[in-house]
Amino acid sequence: MTGARIPYLEGRAGQPAALERVAARVAAQLGEEGGVLASASRPVFVGIGASYAALALPVALLAEGGILARRELAGETGSGLAFTGADLVLGVSQSGRSAETVEALDLLPAGRRAAVVNVVPSRLSEAVEHCVDLGNEPDSYASTIGYTGTLVALTMIARTLLGVPADEAEGEWTGIGAELERHEAALAPVVDEVARQAAGVVAADVVSSGAFRAVSESGALLLREVCRVPASALVTRNYLHGEMESAGETLHVIIGDGRELELARSLAAADHHTLCVTSAGLASSAHLHVVPIPPAASLPVRVLLAEAVLQRLAGSLAQARGVEIEDFVFHNSDTKIEEPVG
């Protein structure tokens, strides 16, 4: 089975209601699978593309709770040594057809495999003993609902691994639809103005650290897929150690509340297009645009709200650059497992 495809802008518009559905569906499934997940103490998460980016969030949440988890890139797992010591390996693929992720899970013995997918049934959902699905939500080709829904599911799974009951894990997302709608209304004019001013950039740097790497990595991918801007996802402290020296005709998207603030001010002071997404107080200036995130929101909610900014930016830049969002240039036949016909 393949998931229904919808236009990118339709996917973004449908996210508030979809995320409410996803949270309820995942909570119901964790009521059944939670015991299995809660017994794991050495989890490894595996994915590729945007799915790999999403894994930065649960790894950070588990580290905060004292569980040493890690993420692995599905295409680089080789002989399976990447999974040494793991008592649970959880593969993530919105379509359930990512060839590398299915092959990585095949390296493991039965009993240690789990998955998060949107589409069921799918090759990945049928290759594991424990599967959490988002409910076959329609998604865009450059993922919108599928990605943010995966962030919700992975947060709830991380909470379960930390011993939080399913209903409490669901409660973290109560009202997310309305909050996302309010956030969208506030960010739209800021992001659209950044896109207008930065339409002619030759590249984009998307910079963050920790859990917000789920935003910078997926956001850089969106900028490449949706509006064909060469974009890089960079880690804050590494960026300071020389990577920022290539700034020039570049859009800088800085996400975070710590050293990211001074970084954003420095770039803007040098007349570079800079967009900062933060829950800390930061004033806008001539070249510095700021999208605030509610500081009282939990870390996963702040990550999701930051992701909405990057989704809007990709769509707005596509329009400003005259790029058709749905018109992908390359279609690689070996990255997805084809479903049987008939």
Backbone torsions as a table, in degrees:
resi	resn	phi	psi	omega
1	MET	NA	137.4	175.9
2	THR	-111.2	147.5	-180.0
3	GLY	-74.2	151.4	178.7
4	ALA	-70.0	134.9	179.6
5	ARG	-97.8	136.4	177.5
6	ILE	-129.8	160.5	178.1
7	PRO	-61.7	152.7	-177.9
8	TYR	-55.7	-48.1	-177.8
9	LEU	-66.8	-33.6	176.0
10	GLU	-67.2	-39.0	177.9
11	GLY	-62.2	-43.1	178.9
12	ARG	-64.1	-41.8	-177.9
13	ALA	-66.3	-29.9	-176.7
14	GLY	-87.4	-2.6	-174.0
15	GLN	-63.8	-43.2	-176.7
16	PRO	-54.1	-49.0	179.8
17	ALA	-70.0	-37.9	-177.8
18	ALA	-63.4	-40.8	-177.4
19	LEU	-67.3	-32.6	173.8
20	GLU	-62.5	-43.1	178.5
21	ARG	-64.7	-43.3	-177.6
22	VAL	-61.8	-45.4	-178.7
23	ALA	-59.6	-43.6	179.5
24	ALA	-65.6	-41.5	-178.7
25	ARG	-66.8	-43.7	-179.7
26	VAL	-65.2	-40.1	178.3
27	ALA	-59.1	-42.0	179.0
28	ALA	-63.0	-39.4	-179.8
29	GLN	-72.6	-35.7	179.4
30	LEU	-68.9	-22.0	173.0
31	GLY	-62.6	-26.0	179.1
32	GLU	-96.6	-41.1	-175.8
33	GLU	-93.0	-9.2	-172.7
34	GLY	-57.9	-37.5	179.7
35	GLY	-61.4	-40.8	178.7
36	VAL	-64.8	-47.0	-177.7
37	LEU	-68.3	-40.5	-176.6
38	ALA	-66.3	-20.4	-179.5
39	SER	-81.0	-10.5	-178.7
40	ALA	-81.6	136.0	178.3
41	SER	-121.8	-7.9	179.8
42	ARG	-135.0	63.4	-175.7
43	PRO	-78.1	147.5	171.1
44	VAL	-124.6	133.3	178.1
45	PHE	-105.3	140.0	-177.6
46	VAL	-136.1	139.5	178.4
47	GLY	-169.8	-177.5	178.2
48	ILE	-145.2	155.5	-179.3
49	GLY	64.0	-138.1	-179.5
50	ALA	-61.8	-32.9	179.5
51	SER	-62.2	-38.5	177.2
52	TYR	-65.2	-40.7	178.3
53	ALA	-58.2	-43.4	-177.5
54	ALA	-59.6	-26.9	-174.4
55	LEU	-69.7	-15.0	176.2
56	ALA	-61.5	-30.2	-177.6
57	LEU	-69.8	-55.9	-179.3
58	PRO	-63.8	-33.8	178.6
59	VAL	-61.8	-42.1	179.0
60	ALA	-67.4	-41.5	180.0
61	LEU	-64.2	-41.2	-179.9
62	LEU	-68.3	-37.2	177.4
63	ALA	-61.8	-40.3	177.3
64	GLU	-60.4	-33.6	-178.4
65	GLY	-91.1	5.6	175.5
66	GLY	90.5	11.1	176.8
67	ILE	-106.9	123.0	-179.2
68	LEU	-84.5	97.6	177.2
69	ALA	-108.7	165.8	176.2
70	ARG	-147.8	163.4	176.3
71	ARG	-117.4	147.4	-180.0
72	GLU	-129.1	144.2	177.4
73	LEU	-80.5	120.8	-170.3
74	ALA	-55.7	-38.4	-177.1
75	GLY	-73.8	-4.0	-176.1
76	GLU	-119.2	18.9	-176.3
77	THR	-81.5	-16.4	172.8
78	GLY	55.4	-122.1	-175.1
79	SER	-82.3	-0.6	-178.8
80	GLY	101.5	0.5	179.3
81	LEU	-62.1	-24.2	178.7
82	ALA	-61.7	-19.7	-176.9
83	PHE	-101.2	7.8	-179.4
84	THR	-56.5	129.3	177.9
85	GLY	86.9	-8.2	-178.4
86	ALA	-77.2	136.1	172.9
87	ASP	-100.0	-4.2	173.4
88	LEU	-154.9	131.0	174.9
89	VAL	-118.4	122.0	-175.9
90	LEU	-112.9	114.0	178.3
91	GLY	-91.0	143.1	-178.1
92	VAL	-125.0	128.5	175.7
93	SER	-159.2	118.0	-178.2
94	GLN	-58.5	-43.7	-178.8
95	SER	-78.8	-20.9	-173.3
96	GLY	73.9	9.2	-175.9
97	ARG	-120.1	9.0	179.7
98	SER	-65.4	114.8	-171.9
99	ALA	-59.4	-42.4	-176.0
100	GLU	-65.8	-37.3	-178.8
101	THR	-70.7	-41.9	176.4
102	VAL	-61.2	-44.2	-179.4
103	GLU	-65.0	-36.6	178.8
104	ALA	-64.7	-44.2	178.9
105	LEU	-65.3	-29.6	178.6
106	ASP	-64.7	-17.9	179.2
107	LEU	-74.6	-13.0	-172.6
108	LEU	-100.5	150.0	174.2
109	PRO	-72.1	157.5	178.0
110	ALA	-59.3	147.2	177.1
111	GLY	102.2	-18.5	-178.2
112	ARG	-112.3	9.2	-172.8
113	ARG	-110.1	133.6	175.6
114	ALA	-140.1	168.4	-177.2
115	ALA	-152.9	154.2	166.3
116	VAL	-121.0	123.7	179.6
117	VAL	-136.4	165.3	167.8
118	ASN	-94.9	-46.6	-172.4
119	VAL	-90.0	125.7	172.5
120	VAL	-134.5	141.6	-7.0
121	PRO	-73.9	157.8	177.7
122	SER	-153.6	169.6	-177.9
123	ARG	-59.0	-41.3	-178.2
124	LEU	-71.5	-41.5	-179.0
125	SER	-62.6	-30.9	-178.7
126	GLU	-88.5	-7.3	-178.3
127	ALA	-95.0	-2.3	-176.0
128	VAL	-123.2	163.2	179.2
129	GLU	-86.8	-23.1	-176.1
130	HIS	-135.3	120.0	-175.9
131	CYS	-131.9	135.2	172.2
132	VAL	-113.6	126.9	-178.8
133	ASP	-120.9	156.8	-178.0
134	LEU	-85.6	-12.8	176.8
135	GLY	102.1	30.2	177.6
136	ASN	55.2	42.9	177.5
137	GLU	-67.5	131.9	173.4
138	PRO	-58.0	138.8	-175.6
139	ASP	-139.4	157.1	176.8
140	SER	-82.2	162.4	-178.2
141	TYR	-63.8	-49.6	165.7
142	ALA	-82.4	105.8	-161.8
143	SER	-59.4	134.6	173.7
144	THR	-117.5	-79.3	180.0
145	ILE	-59.0	-40.9	-178.9
146	GLY	-60.5	-37.8	-178.1
147	TYR	-75.5	-50.7	-178.5
148	THR	-65.6	-35.3	175.5
149	GLY	-62.9	-36.9	177.3
150	THR	-65.6	-38.5	176.0
151	LEU	-60.2	-41.7	177.5
152	VAL	-61.3	-49.1	-177.5
153	ALA	-63.2	-43.8	-178.7
154	LEU	-66.6	-35.1	174.8
155	THR	-61.9	-46.0	-178.2
156	MET	-66.4	-35.5	176.4
157	ILE	-67.3	-42.8	177.0
158	ALA	-60.3	-42.5	177.7
159	ARG	-61.6	-40.3	178.8
160	THR	-63.2	-42.6	177.0
161	LEU	-60.6	-26.8	178.9
162	LEU	-90.9	5.6	175.0
163	GLY	90.5	11.3	179.0
164	VAL	-81.8	130.1	177.6
165	PRO	-60.9	153.6	-175.3
166	ALA	-58.9	-38.6	-177.9
167	ASP	-68.2	-33.9	176.6
168	GLU	-71.3	-37.8	177.1
169	ALA	-63.3	-37.3	176.7
170	GLU	-68.0	-35.6	-177.3
171	GLY	-60.5	-26.4	178.1
172	GLU	-61.1	-24.3	-177.2
173	TRP	-103.6	8.3	177.8
174	THR	-59.9	127.2	179.2
175	GLY	79.4	12.0	-176.4
176	ILE	-64.0	-32.0	180.0
177	GLY	-61.5	-50.1	-179.8
178	ALA	-66.2	-38.3	179.8
179	GLU	-65.0	-40.0	179.2
180	LEU	-66.2	-37.5	178.1
181	GLU	-65.1	-42.6	177.6
182	ARG	-63.7	-42.2	179.8
183	HIS	-63.1	-43.1	-179.8
184	GLU	-61.1	-42.7	-179.6
185	ALA	-62.5	-35.5	-178.5
186	ALA	-77.8	-37.8	-174.5
187	LEU	-80.7	-26.3	-171.7
188	ALA	-53.4	-52.3	-177.4
189	PRO	-64.9	-34.4	-180.0
190	VAL	-67.6	-50.1	-176.7
191	VAL	-67.0	-39.2	179.7
192	ASP	-64.8	-35.6	177.0
193	GLU	-68.5	-38.9	175.7
194	VAL	-60.7	-44.5	-180.0
195	ALA	-62.4	-39.4	179.2
196	ARG	-64.1	-45.5	-177.9
197	GLN	-71.2	-31.2	-173.6
198	ALA	-102.0	15.8	-175.3
199	ALA	-58.7	-27.9	-175.7
200	GLY	-98.4	12.0	-178.4
201	VAL	-65.2	154.9	179.9
202	VAL	-96.2	-13.8	-178.3
203	ALA	-163.6	169.1	176.4
204	ALA	-139.2	138.5	172.0
205	ASP	-108.7	127.4	177.8
206	VAL	-116.4	116.0	-166.1
207	VAL	-120.8	132.1	176.6
208	SER	-163.2	-176.9	175.5
209	SER	-147.7	165.3	176.2
210	GLY	60.3	-138.1	-177.3
211	ALA	-60.9	-27.6	-177.8
212	PHE	-72.7	-4.4	171.5
213	ARG	-65.5	-21.6	173.3
214	ALA	-63.1	-24.5	178.4
215	VAL	-90.2	-47.4	-177.3
216	SER	-65.2	-39.9	-178.9
217	GLU	-71.3	-44.3	177.6
218	SER	-69.9	-35.6	-179.5
219	GLY	-66.1	-41.8	176.9
220	ALA	-62.7	-38.1	177.2
221	LEU	-64.2	-41.8	177.8
222	LEU	-62.0	-41.8	179.7
223	LEU	-63.0	-33.5	176.2
224	ARG	-73.2	-44.5	-175.1
225	GLU	-74.3	-45.5	-168.1
226	VAL	-85.8	-41.1	-176.5
227	CYS	-125.3	8.8	173.0
228	ARG	57.5	39.8	172.9
229	VAL	-96.6	121.6	174.5
230	PRO	-58.2	115.3	-173.3
231	ALA	-131.3	146.4	179.8
232	SER	-125.1	139.4	172.6
233	ALA	-95.5	121.1	-172.5
234	LEU	-128.5	148.2	-176.8
235	VAL	-93.3	135.0	-168.5
236	THR	-47.5	-57.6	-174.5
237	ARG	-66.5	-36.0	175.7
238	ASN	-64.0	-39.2	-178.8
239	TYR	-59.5	-38.4	-179.7
240	LEU	-69.3	-23.9	-177.7
241	HIS	-89.6	43.0	170.6
242	GLY	115.1	-27.5	-175.3
243	GLU	-64.0	-31.2	-177.8
244	MET	-73.5	-8.4	-177.2
245	GLU	-66.3	-18.6	-179.8
246	SER	-86.2	7.1	-179.4
247	ALA	-56.5	133.5	179.7
248	GLY	162.7	122.6	-173.0
249	GLU	52.8	36.6	-173.5
250	THR	-123.6	144.1	171.0
251	LEU	-93.2	132.4	-179.6
252	HIS	-115.0	121.2	176.4
253	VAL	-112.4	114.9	-174.3
254	ILE	-114.0	126.4	-173.8
255	ILE	-123.9	119.6	177.1
256	GLY	148.1	177.0	-172.2
257	ASP	-120.7	-1.8	-175.4
258	GLY	-106.7	-117.9	-179.5
259	ARG	-60.4	-17.5	179.4
260	GLU	-59.9	-29.8	-177.7
261	LEU	-65.8	-48.7	178.9
262	GLU	-67.2	-35.2	176.3
263	LEU	-59.6	-47.2	180.0
264	ALA	-61.9	-42.5	179.1
265	ARG	-63.7	-39.5	-179.1
266	SER	-64.7	-44.5	-179.6
267	LEU	-64.4	-44.3	-179.5
268	ALA	-65.4	-37.0	179.6
269	ALA	-64.8	-23.6	177.0
270	ALA	-91.8	15.4	175.3
271	ASP	68.9	29.6	175.4
272	HIS	-96.6	141.8	176.1
273	HIS	-60.7	120.1	-175.0
274	THR	-134.7	129.7	174.8
275	LEU	-119.7	121.2	179.4
276	CYS	-112.3	128.8	177.6
277	VAL	-110.6	115.0	-170.9
278	THR	-154.3	155.3	172.7
279	SER	-102.7	2.8	174.5
280	ALA	-93.3	156.9	179.3
281	GLY	-69.3	125.6	178.5
282	LEU	-148.7	128.8	-178.1
283	ALA	-88.2	141.5	175.7
284	SER	-72.3	158.8	175.6
285	SER	-145.8	-169.1	-173.9
286	ALA	-55.2	-43.0	-177.6
287	HIS	-113.6	4.9	-177.5
288	LEU	-113.9	116.4	177.0
289	HIS	-109.3	138.3	-173.9
290	VAL	-124.9	131.0	170.1
291	VAL	-112.1	113.8	-179.2
292	PRO	-79.9	146.6	173.9
293	ILE	-114.8	135.7	-178.3
294	PRO	-57.8	119.7	-177.4
295	PRO	-66.3	-22.9	-178.3
296	ALA	-79.0	-13.6	-179.7
297	ALA	-69.7	152.6	177.0
298	SER	-66.9	162.1	-179.4
299	LEU	-55.7	-47.7	179.3
300	PRO	-61.0	-37.9	178.6
301	VAL	-66.9	-40.3	177.8
302	ARG	-63.9	-38.7	176.5
303	VAL	-62.0	-44.4	-179.0
304	LEU	-65.0	-40.8	179.0
305	LEU	-66.1	-35.4	175.6
306	ALA	-66.4	-37.2	177.6
307	GLU	-61.4	-36.4	177.9
308	ALA	-61.3	-33.4	178.1
309	VAL	-65.0	-46.0	-179.2
310	LEU	-66.9	-36.2	176.6
311	GLN	-62.6	-45.1	178.5
312	ARG	-63.6	-42.5	-178.9
313	LEU	-60.8	-43.8	-179.8
314	ALA	-61.7	-44.6	179.5
315	GLY	-66.1	-41.9	-179.2
316	SER	-68.8	-38.3	177.5
317	LEU	-66.9	-36.6	176.9
318	ALA	-59.8	-44.7	179.0
319	GLN	-64.2	-43.8	-178.3
320	ALA	-66.1	-30.1	-178.3
321	ARG	-94.3	-1.4	179.6
322	GLY	70.7	32.1	-179.7
323	VAL	-101.0	131.4	175.8
324	GLU	-76.6	117.2	-172.6
325	ILE	-57.9	-43.0	-172.2
326	GLU	-82.8	-3.4	-172.6
327	ASP	-95.6	85.2	179.1
328	PHE	-76.0	147.1	-177.3
329	VAL	-84.8	-45.7	-173.8
330	PHE	-114.1	139.4	175.3
331	HIS	-129.1	107.0	-176.1
332	ASN	-93.3	122.4	-171.5
333	SER	-77.8	-10.6	-175.3
334	ASP	-104.7	10.2	-179.4
335	THR	-98.0	-18.8	178.7
336	LYS	-123.3	140.2	176.5
337	ILE	-81.2	122.7	-178.4
338	GLU	-72.0	139.9	176.8
339	GLU	-79.0	144.7	177.3
340	PRO	-63.5	144.6	-179.9
341	VAL	-92.7	134.5	174.8
342	GLY	85.0	NA	NA
